[in-house]
């Protein structure tokens, strides 16, 4: 009996040591990674979370490069960048270089169907002018209400050059004969939305494009402050989406495809680093996770140090999930 107890104790000790060793495995030790991230800061959280996980696996991760979508995909294809966590597909399909799939991979979504886009208008004006779709901005009284620079057009806070949504908005303006009625403002998005928030608080109307997850739908609450409006039915090829809170109709013709938020990576990098490949394929978030973090950034916590703190707090609240991703990654490297 004494021998049995000693044997069991020895086995337990070995298991404890083995478990501890497994937790300390650094399959990425000696390997330096080069990431990229989006030019919109509402996507920074995903990159910071991936960085934290890869560093815990032993990788050295270089300071990230902020790149526009087409440049990021080209850089991943060429091997200058290993990965980025801001792929929006199928929205970004047309921005991929030719034969992209030969040298790069779009991994399983971080957030499945996480991206919805569309146009929002202040609820007060929606009700005052009975605004249902973009077509209503052809009416003189509506244009005048949203004309900020007295050029005879309603001003829409839109997307900066190079963003995927810029092209879609331009297509809407042409397809629905809105070029003479709406002026898409293409300045820096964050600055434009900050200005819109100030204007709204001062009692002025707002008209803007946005997407989810994003702090904008926390600051401008759909159904309370703003309403999602339709694009005209004729010429709309993006379909409809049902159950949208704060929409002027159900279903809503939002004019944009719903998209997944994904990791995109260089194929050779993934093949040479199975631990990194496993982790980047495993980690998942919710729209709520990202929108909550985006709101904190908008309220002033937007430095890299702040974002790293948000990551640590998220991990602390999701420790079992986090540990399972790391454990799978370490096993993949064995």
C-alpha positions, -999 to +999 in steps of 0.1 A: +000+000+000+028+023+009+045+016-025+012+022-043+008+056-026+044+065-035+038+055-071+006+075-073+024+105-058+052+102-083+027+100-112+009+130-100+041+149-097+051+140-132+016+151-145+019+184-127+054+190-140+043+179-175+013+202-174+034+231-162+060+224-189+032+224-215+020+257-203+055+271-207+062+257-242+074+284-265+071+270-300+077+304-315+109+311-297+135+326-321+110+336-348+101+372-355+067+380-370+057+411-391+020+420-388-001+447-403-033+463-391-060+484-406-060+522-409-093+523-389-087+521-352-119+501-346-100+471-359-069+475-336-083+452-309-081+421-330-045+427-339-036+434-303-053+402-291-035+382-318-002+398-308-006+389-272-013+352-280+016+349-304+039+365-279+028+340-252+037+313-277+073+327-278+071+347-310+087+381-312+062+404-329+074+435-346+056+468-342+027+467-365+023+486-398-009+505-405-018+498-441-047+504-464-065+472-475-050+468-510-014+474-498-019+450-469-031+422-492-003+428-517+022+428-489+009+395-475+010+380-510+046+391-514+056+378-479+065+413-466+038+409-441+029+377-423-007+383-413-034+409-405-066+405-386-087+430-404-099+411-435-136+419-444-149+393-468-165+392-493-163+430-491-126+431-498-126+405-526-120+430-553-090+444-534-070+411-536-041+409-560-043+384-589-037+348-579-038+358-542-048+323-531-015+308-543+005+326-517-020+336-490-049+323-470-081+337-456-087+319-424-120+311-406-137+342-394-129+359-361-165+372-362-189+354-385-212+378-402-197+405-379-199+433-403-231+452-413-229+485-431-253+512-440-265+547-437-278+563-405-298+595-401-308+614-370-341+601-358-355+636-353-350+644-390-362+609-401-395+617-384-397+653-394-391+647-431-404+611-433-370+599-445-371+562-456-343+559-481-315+577-499-340+588-525-355+612-500-323+633-502-334+643-536-362+664-520-351+701-516-361+704-480-341+673-470-310+684-489-312+718-473-315+704-438-283+683-442-263+709-463-233+719-442-213+739-467-241+756-487-233+738-520-269+726-525-262+690-515-267+670-484-234+662-467-228+625-459-199+615-437-185+587-459-153+568-463-117+579-469-100+570-502-088+534-503-115+519-480-137+492-494-169+512-486-157+542-506-162+523-538-196+510-528-208+545-518-197+559-551-216+531-569-247+540-549-244+577-558-242+567-595-268+539-595-294+559-577-287+592-595-276+609-562-245+627-574-264+660-577-280+656-543-255+640-519-219+650-512-199+621-497-173+637-474-141+616-477-120+632-450-106+611-420-135+591-407-128+595-370-125+632-373-157+634-393-177+613-368-163+633-339-176+664-356-209+648-362-212+638-326-206+674-315-231+687-340-257+662-329-252+672-292-258+707-303-292+697-318-281+696-355-290+667-379-265+640-388-262+617-418-234+592-419-222+558-432-210+533-406-204+496-400-205+472-371-188+466-348-180+502-342-182+528-314-206+549-335-236+526-328-229+530-291-227+568-292-255+571-317-280+545-306-301+531-334-338+536-326-331+563-301-307+588-317-305+576-353-322+553-377-309+530-404-323+540-437-328+520-470-312+524-503-337+526-532-352+493-543-344+497-580-308+490-587-301+474-553-281+442-556-270+437-520-302+422-508-320+428-475-313+421-439-340+415-412-341+422-375-320+453-376-326+474-345-334+510-352-342+505-389-369+524-407-383+492-421-380+454-416-364+440-436-339+468-443-323+474-477-290+485-463-272+485-497-241+466-484-233+429-481-229+414-447-193+403-442-171+382-420-141+397-401-111+374-407-074+368-403-055+369-436-020+354-437+009+345-459+007+307-468+044+300-463+044+317-429+015+295-418+032+263-431+064+271-412+047+281-380+020+256-371+016+271-336+008+305-350-014+290-377-034+272-350-038+303-328-048+326-356-074+301-368-088+295-333-093+329-317-128+343-320-146+374-308-182+387-307-195+420-321-202+430-285-166+423-275-152+446-302-179+473-300-174+476-262-137+480-266-142+505-295-163+526-272-136+528-246-112+539-273-136+566-284-138+578-248-101+584-247-085+550-240-069+547-274-031+544-270-013+511-277-009+508-239-046+513-234-055+487-260-030+462-244-048+468-211-082+461-228-067+428-242-055+418-207-089+425-192-107+406-220-083+376-214-090+377-176-127+375-183-123+347-209-094+328-194-105+292-201-112+300-237-079+318-240-059+289-225-076+264-248-064+284-279-029+285-266-030+248-256-042+239-291-014+260-306+013+242-286-001+208-295-001+218-332+037+225-329+046+191-315 
